[in-house]
């Protein structure tokens, strides 16, 4: 499907048969071609649409106004989510025009927190196909499925196996809501054309008893495939993807802890790929912390970081902040000593945790036994989050535990006793899984806490004024990172590129010039944020030699800008009326 303008700036002419074939009424049922009431009179003549549409020809702006009014008239966010999904499946240009014009209002509806409810209800809300369900029983069909011409323009894939959806756990096939939502942000925030995006769910079964017993469940009714069978299935998928699209960007999403980092390490050098839960979360948390330093005045080298949740996300955040500390002047050993990772068994410390049961990415953050010498421990000899607060006196507290209320009043007050401006990021999604609410955190710290949350919350009162807490959401990172990767055909994504993204985010923090301002730009500026990050990532890739000789430094910005699509209706022409050519 062509983009809206050619390089000359003139409207692109798009064949009504592309990419699915057919003319006439088919343009009304293809979401990439459909204009609804915005079809011109000439187009209505050409495609015989008179009578199939009301006679009034309306503008895209008028259509956006109508859909926005209808959206606001609905009574629940889940109803709004369903309406937006149906709009996306019927008219993608209108969907993205609505999204880009009202992104702050719509982001919580198309993604967290509402997408969590959408995943839980996916089988009951299912209307029409979007993306691909590649199921284990049909593994021999993967290559044939991907080979269809409708996927010729694919440049970015978001894939999940549905095992760890947000903080909700195993949702099986219902996890498809996550790739759909993420790719909507790639187009809405990063500007990638929707025809180049493909959501995929690897349906390897589910251990969710509610799904298996639900007569309306749309997925494969089977316990999850694990072990070598699972690995072989993933390998077959990756081989088929790289064979079909040599330059594709593959984003892993919501895989369980025991698979997320393992699969990332296995495939990160074989294609352009990353895990957003590990690396995207790390980049936005690091960027937000770098912004918070402008407020606290405490250098990064003096921060002490407590992380509740020592899984792939918590360790990924710790690893990137650790890298930033080393770049700021600490030795690797000094930086490691400043991290206190707590999981369900307590602080990860030698002698108190069986390191043989830990994943490789967790072992680097196990504290030596000497680090807690002299601590007053629990009766079972372990140290929990409270003991960390009393003894380590962290300046930063990050939550990725998925445990609502885990940042209790007692724990937060203890932290605030030892830190003038505690930095607290309860990042677990959706809202129902958040470790603490911003209002409580401000009350328990007498308004001194510097906050970022994973999901959006209502504005809170701070210093007598209403203040919007920053949503420390991955949508600040992955759309721009992906834009650069695709526009410049970056072959792999080392951690240095995520550090570049984090630093670029911090560079446009409003708090840099005003410590009373927000740590992050407003959500309404996500398109600008994505462009800024794409440029920083592209320049970093160039200086690391990742672009080789394919892209000169002065070509980076034009290539990125050329990849940014704006939701505007193209002019349609019937098949066979012009010579074949590619529209830009």
C-alpha positions in Angstrom: 0.0 0.0 0.0 1.5 3.3 -1.0 2.1 6.2 1.4 0.2 9.5 1.0 2.8 11.6 -0.9 5.4 11.1 -3.5 8.8 12.6 -2.9 7.7 15.6 -4.9 5.0 16.3 -2.3 2.1 15.6 -4.6 -0.6 13.2 -3.5 0.2 9.6 -4.3 -2.0 7.6 -6.7 -2.9 4.2 -5.2 -4.3 1.4 -7.3 -7.6 0.3 -5.8 -6.6 -3.3 -6.4 -3.5 -3.1 -4.3 -2.6 -5.0 -2.3 -5.5 -7.5 -2.2 -7.0 -7.4 -5.7 -10.4 -6.3 -6.8 -12.1 -3.0 -7.4 -15.5 -1.5 -6.7 -17.1 -2.4 -3.4 -13.8 -4.0 -2.3 -12.4 -0.6 -1.6 -15.1 -0.3 1.2 -14.0 -3.5 2.9 -10.2 -3.0 2.7 -9.2 -1.0 5.7 -6.1 0.3 3.9 -8.2 1.7 1.0 -11.5 2.5 2.6 -12.4 6.3 2.9 -16.0 5.9 4.0 -17.9 9.2 3.4 -14.6 10.8 2.2 -14.7 9.1 -1.2 -14.8 11.9 -3.8 -17.5 12.0 -6.4 -15.0 11.0 -9.1 -14.0 8.0 -7.0 -17.7 7.1 -6.4 -18.2 7.2 -10.2 -15.2 5.1 -10.9 -15.8 2.4 -8.3 -19.6 2.4 -8.5 -20.1 3.5 -4.9 -23.2 5.6 -5.4 -25.9 4.2 -3.3 -23.5 2.3 -1.1 -22.6 5.6 0.7 -24.6 8.6 1.9 -24.5 11.3 -0.7 -22.5 13.9 1.3 -18.8 13.9 0.6 -17.0 14.7 3.9 -13.4 15.5 4.8 -11.1 13.4 7.0 -11.3 16.1 9.6 -15.1 15.9 9.8 -14.9 12.1 10.1 -12.4 12.4 12.9 -14.8 14.8 14.7 -17.7 12.3 14.3 -15.7 9.4 15.6 -14.3 11.4 18.5 -17.8 12.4 19.6 -19.0 8.8 19.3 -16.0 7.6 21.3 -16.6 10.0 24.2 -20.3 9.1 24.3 -19.5 5.5 25.3 -19.7 4.7 29.0 -16.6 2.4 29.6 -13.0 2.3 28.4 -13.5 -1.3 27.2 -16.3 -0.2 25.0 -14.0 2.6 23.7 -11.3 0.0 23.1 -13.7 -2.2 21.1 -14.9 0.8 19.0 -11.3 1.8 18.2 -10.4 -1.7 17.2 -13.4 -1.9 14.9 -12.5 1.4 13.4 -8.9 0.2 12.8 -10.3 -2.9 11.1 -12.5 -0.9 8.8 -10.6 2.4 8.0 -7.0 2.6 9.1 -6.4 6.1 7.8 -9.3 7.4 9.9 -8.2 5.4 12.9 -4.7 6.9 12.8 -5.9 10.4 12.1 -8.0 10.1 15.2 -5.1 8.6 17.2 -2.5 11.2 16.2 -4.9 14.1 16.9 -5.9 12.8 20.3 -3.0 10.7 21.3 -2.9 11.6 25.0 -6.6 10.7 25.3 -6.4 7.5 23.2 -3.1 6.0 24.3 -4.6 4.5 27.4 -7.5 3.1 25.3 -5.5 1.3 22.6 -2.7 0.2 25.0 -2.2 0.0 28.7 -4.2 -0.1 30.8 -7.3 -0.9 28.7 -5.5 -3.4 26.4 -5.2 -5.7 29.5 -9.0 -6.0 29.6 -9.0 -6.4 25.8 -6.6 -9.4 26.1 -8.7 -11.0 28.8 -11.9 -10.6 26.7 -10.2 -11.2 23.4 -12.1 -14.4 22.5 -15.4 -12.9 23.4 -14.7 -9.6 21.5 -13.2 -11.3 18.4 -14.7 -9.8 15.2 -12.4 -10.1 12.2 -8.9 -11.3 11.5 -5.9 -9.0 12.1 -2.3 -10.3 12.1 -1.3 -14.0 12.1 -1.9 -16.8 14.6 0.9 -19.3 14.0 -0.2 -22.4 16.0 2.0 -25.3 17.0 -0.1 -27.9 15.2 0.4 -26.0 12.0 4.1 -25.4 12.3 4.7 -27.1 9.0 2.6 -24.3 7.3 4.5 -21.3 8.6 6.6 -20.7 5.5 3.5 -20.9 3.2 1.5 -18.6 5.4 4.2 -15.9 5.4 4.7 -16.3 1.7 1.4 -14.7 0.7 1.7 -11.6 -1.4 -0.4 -9.6 1.1 2.7 -9.5 3.4 5.2 -8.3 0.7 5.5 -4.9 2.3 6.1 -6.0 5.9 9.0 -4.3 7.7 8.2 -4.7 11.3 6.7 -7.7 13.3 5.7 -7.7 16.9 5.4 -11.3 18.2 4.1 -12.8 21.5 3.4 -16.2 22.8 0.9 -14.8 25.2 2.5 -16.3 28.4 3.2 -13.1 30.4 0.7 -10.5 29.2 1.4 -7.3 31.2 0.9 -8.3 34.9 -2.0 -10.6 34.0 0.0 -13.7 33.2 -0.9 -16.4 30.6 -3.6 -15.2 28.2 -3.0 -17.7 25.4 -4.3 -16.5 22.1 -5.8 -13.5 23.8 -2.3 -12.0 24.0 -2.7 -10.9 20.4 -4.1 -7.7 21.7 -0.5 -6.7 22.7 1.1 -6.9 19.2 -1.9 -5.2 17.7 -1.6 -2.4 20.2 2.2 -2.0 20.0 2.0 -1.8 16.2 -0.7 0.8 16.4 1.9 2.9 18.3 4.6 2.2 15.8 2.3 3.9 13.2 0.7 6.5 15.4 3.9 7.6 17.2 6.7 6.5 14.9 5.0 7.1 11.6 5.4 3.7 10.1 2.9 2.9 7.4 0.3 0.4 8.8 0.8 -1.8 5.6 4.4 -2.5 6.8 3.4 -3.8 10.2 2.4 -7.4 11.1 1.2 -8.6 14.6 1.9 -12.3 15.2 0.9 -14.6 18.0 2.8 -17.9 18.4 0.0 -20.1 19.7 1.8 -22.8 21.6 -1.1 -23.5 23.9 -2.0 -22.1 27.3 -1.9 -23.1 30.9 -4.7 -20.7 31.8 -7.5 -22.9 33.0 -10.1 -20.2 32.4 -9.1 -20.1 28.7 -9.1 -23.9 28.3 -12.5 -24.2 29.8 -14.1 -21.3 27.9 -16.2 -22.6 25.1 -15.6 -19.4 23.2 -11.8 -19.5 23.4 -10.3 -19.0 20.0 -6.8 -20.4 20.6 -5.4 -23.9 20.5 -6.9 -25.9 23.4 -3.8 -27.5 24.7 -1.3 -27.2 27.6 1.7 -25.0 26.7 4.4 -26.7 24.7 7.7 -26.4 26.5 11.3 -27.6 26.3 12.9 -28.7 23.0 9.5 -28.7 21.2 9.0 -25.1 22.1 12.6 -24.1 21.0 12.2 -25.9 17.7 9.0 -24.1 17.0 10.6 -20.7 17.8 13.6 -21.6 15.5 11.3 -22.6 12.7 9.5 -19.3 13.0 12.7 -17.2 13.1 14.1 -19.1 10.1 10.9 -18.5 8.1 10.8 -14.8 9.0 14.5 -14.1 8.1 14.1 -16.0 4.8 10.9 -14.0 3.9 12.1 -10.6 5.1 15.9 -10.3 5.3 15.7 -6.7 6.8 12.7 -7.1 9.0 12.6 -5.7 12.6 11.3 -8.4 14.9 10.1 -7.3 18.4 9.5 -9.9 21.1 6.7 -9.0 23.5 5.4 -10.4 26.7 7.4 -13.7 26.8 7.8 -15.3 30.3 11.0 -14.7 32.3 12.5 -18.0 31.5 12.2 -17.4 27.7 12.5 -13.6 27.3 16.2 -13.0 27.8 17.1 -16.5 26.6 15.5 -16.0 23.2 16.9 -12.5 22.9 20.4 -13.7 23.5 20.0 -16.5 21.0 18.7 -14.3 18.1 19.9 -10.8 18.7 22.9 -11.2 16.3 21.0 -13.2 13.7 18.6 -10.4 12.8 17.4 -6.9 13.8 15.5 -7.8 16.9 14.9 -6.8 20.5 12.7 -7.5 23.5 10.7 -4.5 24.5 10.0 -5.8 28.0 13.7 -6.1 28.6 15.3 -3.4 26.5 12.5 -0.9 25.8 11.5 -0.8 29.5 15.2 -0.4 30.4 15.7 2.5 28.1 12.6 4.5 29.2 13.4 3.9 32.9 17.0 4.9 32.4 16.0 8.0 30.4 13.5 9.0 33.1 16.1 8.5 35.8 18.6 10.6 33.9 15.9 13.3 33.8 15.2 13.0 37.5 18.8 13.7 38.3 18.2 17.2 37.0 15.7 17.6 39.9 17.5 15.8 42.7 20.9 17.3 42.0 22.4 13.9 43.0 24.8 12.6 40.3 24.1 9.2 38.8 27.4 7.8 40.3 25.9 8.4 43.8 22.5 6.8 43.2 21.5 3.6 45.0 18.9 1.6 43.2 16.4 -0.9 44.7 14.4 -2.9 42.2 11.3 -5.0 43.2 11.0 -7.7 40.6 14.2 -9.4 39.6 12.9 -10.9 36.3 13.8 -10.0 32.8 12.4 -6.5 33.1 14.0 -5.6 36.4 17.4 -7.0 35.4 17.2 -5.3 32.0 16.5 -1.9 33.7 19.4 -2.6 36.2 21.8 -3.5 33.4 21.2 -0.3 31.4 21.4 1.9 34.5 24.6 0.0 35.4 26.0 0.8 31.9 25.1 4.5 32.4 26.9 4.5 35.8 30.0 3.0 34.2 29.9 5.6 31.4 29.6 8.3 34.1 32.8 7.1 35.8 32.2 4.2 38.1 34.0 0.9 37.7 31.8 -2.1 36.9 32.3 -3.4 40.4 31.4 -0.1 42.1 28.3 0.2 39.9 27.1 -3.3 40.7 27.4 -2.6 44.4 24.7 0.0 44.1 21.9 -2.3 43.0 19.6 -4.2 45.4 17.2 -6.5 43.5 14.4 -8.1 45.5 12.2 -11.0 44.2 9.6 -13.1 46.0 12.3 -14.8 48.1 13.9 -11.5 49.2 17.1 -9.6 48.4 19.3 -11.6 45.9 22.4 -12.1 48.0 25.0 -14.8 48.2 24.3 -17.5 50.8 20.6 -16.6 50.8 19.7 -17.6 47.2 20.6 -20.6 45.2 22.4 -19.1 42.3 22.1 -22.3 40.3 18.3 -21.6 40.1 18.9 -18.1 38.7 18.9 -17.1 35.1 22.3 -15.9 33.7 21.0 -12.3 33.5 20.1 -12.4 37.2 23.4 -13.6 38.6 25.3 -10.4 37.9 23.1 -8.6 40.4 23.5 -11.0 43.3 25.0 -9.0 46.2 28.0 -10.5 48.0 27.3 -11.8 51.5 29.5 -9.1 53.0 27.2 -6.4 51.6 24.6 -7.2 54.3 27.0 -7.9 57.2 25.5 -6.2 60.2 22.0 -5.9 58.7 19.1 -6.9 60.9 17.4 -9.7 58.9 14.0 -11.4 59.0 13.6 -14.4 61.2 14.3 -16.7 58.3 17.6 -14.9 57.5 16.3 -13.1 54.5 16.2 -9.4 53.7 13.0 -8.0 52.1 12.3 -4.6 50.7 11.9 -3.0 54.1 15.3 -4.3 55.2 16.8 -2.8 52.0 15.2 0.6 52.9 16.6 0.5 56.4 20.1 -0.6 55.6 21.0 0.2 52.0 19.0 3.5 52.0 18.3 3.6 48.3 17.7 6.9 46.4 15.8 5.1 43.6 13.0 2.6 44.0 11.7 0.8 40.8 8.8 -1.6 40.7 8.3 -4.3 38.0 6.8 -6.9 40.3 3.2 -6.9 39.0 2.2 -6.8 42.7 -0.4 -4.2 43.5 0.3 -2.3 46.7 3.8 -3.8 47.1 5.2 -0.3 47.8 3.5 0.0 51.2 3.2 3.2 53.3 5.7 1.8 55.8 8.3 1.0 53.1 7.9 4.3 51.3 8.1 6.3 54.6 11.2 4.5 55.6 12.8 5.4 52.2 11.8 9.0 52.6 13.5 9.2 56.0 16.9 8.7 54.5 16.4 10.5 51.1 15.5 14.1 50.6 14.0 13.5 47.1 13.3 9.8 46.6 12.8 8.7 43.0 10.1 6.2 42.8 8.9 4.4 39.6 6.1 1.9 40.1 6.1 0.6 36.5 3.9 -2.5 36.6 1.1 -2.6 34.1 -1.9 -2.5 34.0 -3.0 0.0 36.6 -4.5 -2.8 38.7 -1.0 -4.3 39.1 0.8 -1.0 40.0 2.9 -1.1 43.2 1.5 2.2 44.5 -0.6 5.1 43.3 1.0 8.5 42.7 -1.3 10.2 45.2 -0.3 7.8 48.0 3.4 8.1 47.2 3.3 11.9 47.4 1.3 11.8 50.6 3.7 9.3 52.3 6.8 11.4 51.2 5.2 14.8 52.1 5.3 15.7 48.4 9.0 15.1 48.0 8.9 12.0 45.7 9.8 12.3 42.1 7.5 9.9 40.2 7.0 8.0 37.0 4.4 5.3 36.5 4.0 2.6 33.9 0.3 3.3 33.3 -1.5 6.7 33.2 -3.0 8.1 36.4 -5.2 11.1 37.0 -3.4 14.4 37.9 -2.5 14.8 41.5 -2.1 17.9 43.7 1.4 19.0 44.2 2.4 22.2 45.9 -1.1 23.4 45.7 -1.4 22.8 42.0 -2.7 19.9 39.8 0.2 18.0 38.3 0.2 15.2 35.7 2.6 12.4 36.7 4.9 11.2 33.9 3.8 7.9 32.3 7.2 6.1 32.1 5.9 4.0 29.2 7.8 2.2 26.5 5.9 4.2 23.9 8.6 6.9 24.4 11.2 4.5 23.1 10.3 1.7 20.8 8.5 3.6 18.0 11.6 5.9 17.4 14.0 3.0 17.8 12.1 1.0 15.3 11.8 3.9 12.9 15.6 4.2 12.8 16.1 0.5 12.5 13.8 0.2 9.5 14.7 3.5 7.7 18.4 2.7 7.9 18.3 -1.1 7.7 20.3 -1.5 10.9 21.3 -5.1 11.0 21.3 -5.6 14.8 20.4 -3.6 17.9 23.2 -3.7 20.5 22.6 -2.2 24.0 24.5 0.9 23.0 21.6 1.9 20.8 19.2 1.7 23.7 21.5 3.8 25.8 21.5 6.4 22.9 17.7 6.3 23.0 17.6 6.8 26.8 20.0 9.8 26.6 18.0 11.3 23.7 14.8 11.0 25.8 16.6 12.7 28.8 17.9 15.5 26.5 14.4 16.7 25.8 13.2 16.5 29.4 11.3 19.7 30.4 13.0 19.3 33.8 16.4 20.1 32.2 15.4 23.8 32.2 12.8 23.8 35.0 13.2 21.4 37.9 9.5 21.8 38.8 8.4 20.6 35.3 7.8 17.1 34.2 10.6 14.6 33.6 9.3 13.6 30.2 7.7 15.5 27.3 3.9 15.3 27.2 2.4 12.2 25.5 0.9 14.6 22.9 4.5 15.1 21.6 5.2 11.4 21.0 5.7 11.9 17.3 8.4 14.5 17.9 9.9 12.3 20.6 10.1 9.3 18.3 11.8 11.4 15.6 14.3 12.7 18.1 15.1 9.2 19.3 15.3 7.8 15.7 17.9 10.4 14.8 20.0 9.7 17.9 19.8 5.9 17.4 20.7 6.4 13.7 23.7 8.5 14.5 24.9 6.1 17.1 24.6 3.2 14.7 26.6 5.2 12.1 29.4 5.9 14.6 29.6 2.2 15.6 29.9 1.2 12.0 26.6 -0.7 11.9 25.5 1.1 8.8 28.8 0.2 7.0 29.0 2.1 3.7 25.3 1.9 2.9 24.4 5.2 4.5 26.4 8.4 4.7 25.9 10.5 7.8 24.2 13.3 5.9 21.6 10.7 4.6 20.4 9.6 8.0 18.0 12.4 8.7 16.4 12.4 5.1 16.0 8.6 5.2 14.2 8.8 8.6 12.0 11.7 7.5 11.1 9.9 4.3 9.8 6.9 6.3 7.4 8.9 8.4 3.8 8.4 7.2 1.0 10.9 7.9 -2.6 9.6 8.0 -4.1 11.3 4.9 -6.3 9.7 2.2 -4.5 8.9 -1.1 -6.2 9.4 -4.4 -7.4 6.1 -5.7 -7.2 4.9 -9.3 -8.6 1.7 -10.8 -6.3 -1.2 -11.7 -4.9 -1.1 -15.2 -5.2 2.6 -15.9 -1.6 3.5 -15.3 1.7 1.7 -15.9 3.0 -0.2 -12.8 5.1 2.0 -10.5 5.8 2.3 -6.9 4.4 5.2 -5.0 6.5 6.8 -2.3 
